[in-house]
Amino acid sequence: MIEPKGVAHFSIAVSNLEASRKFYTEVLGLTLIRDGTAIGMVFLRAGDDHVILTRSDGSLKRSAADTRRAHHAFKVDADRYDDAKAFLAAKG
């Protein structure tokens, strides 16, 4: 058994790299580490965790049934949870 010590990063496939970079940095507040749009990737950080946005050349379609199974979650302070939900709703 390998026994990993944690997760180095996770990747999120996106259809529009620029729009996704803006959303993850300007709305969700992740930190831009490196803009590699020329190679189809944007490297971000959320706390001690890393996220890579990767441009998908194929269509990103999923059914309504997939919505709850395939998702990503970021930690926020419990006392800021309702404010975070309201902020995201206001941003559409």
Secondary structure, DSSP 8 states (H G I E B T S, - for coil): -----S-S-EEEEES-HHHHHHIIIIIS--EEEEEEGGGTEEEEEETTEEEEEEE-SS-----GGGTTTS-------GGGHHHHHHHHHHT-
